[in-house]
Amino acid sequence: MGTRIRVRNAGPYSGTYTVADTGSKVRGRHIDIFMPNRRNARKFGRRIVEIKVLRWGEG
C-alpha cells in the first residue's frame, strides 16, 4: 500500500492516486477505482485504462 499510480483514459477519474488497499478479489491485470456512489460506478462501468506506477509503496 502507499504505491502512487497515474490512471489515464478513465474520464473524470483520470489522475494520480495513492493505493489505499489491495482488494482480495482483485487479481491479475485488474484494479478497482473507488466511486462516490453506485450510480457513478454503474455509469463508469468496466473500462480498459492505462496505469503507470509512479512510486512503489510498502506492502
C-alpha positions in Angstrom: 0.0 0.0 0.0 1.1 3.6 -0.5 2.0 3.0 -4.1 1.5 6.1 -6.3 -0.2 5.5 -9.6 -1.3 7.5 -12.6 -4.6 6.5 -14.2 -5.3 7.6 -17.8 -8.3 7.0 -20.1 -10.7 7.0 -17.2 -12.6 10.2 -17.9 -13.2 12.3 -14.8 -11.4 9.6 -12.7 -8.1 10.0 -14.6 -5.4 11.4 -12.3 -2.8 10.5 -9.7 -3.7 8.3 -6.8 -2.3 6.6 -3.8 -3.2 2.9 -3.4 -5.2 2.5 -0.2 -5.9 -1.2 -0.2 -5.4 -4.3 -2.3 -8.9 -5.8 -2.6 -8.8 -9.6 -2.0 -11.0 -10.2 -5.1 -8.9 -8.1 -7.5 -6.5 -10.4 -9.4 -4.2 -10.1 -12.3 -4.3 -7.1 -14.5 -7.4 -5.6 -12.9 -7.9 -2.7 -10.5 -10.9 -1.2 -8.9 -11.4 2.5 -8.6 -13.4 4.0 -5.7 -16.5 5.7 -6.8 -18.6 8.0 -4.6 -21.8 6.1 -5.2 -23.4 3.2 -7.1 -24.8 5.4 -9.8 -21.3 6.7 -10.7 -19.9 3.2 -10.6 -22.6 1.8 -13.0 -22.2 4.8 -15.3 -18.4 4.3 -15.4 -18.8 0.5 -15.9 -15.8 -1.6 -16.9 -13.1 0.1 -19.0 -9.7 -0.5 -20.3 -7.5 2.2 -18.7 -3.8 2.9 -18.6 -2.0 2.6 -15.3 1.5 3.8 -14.6 3.3 3.1 -11.3 5.0 6.3 -10.3 6.4 5.1 -7.0 6.1 1.7 -5.3 4.8 1.7 -1.7 5.3 -0.7 1.1 3.3 -3.9 1.4 
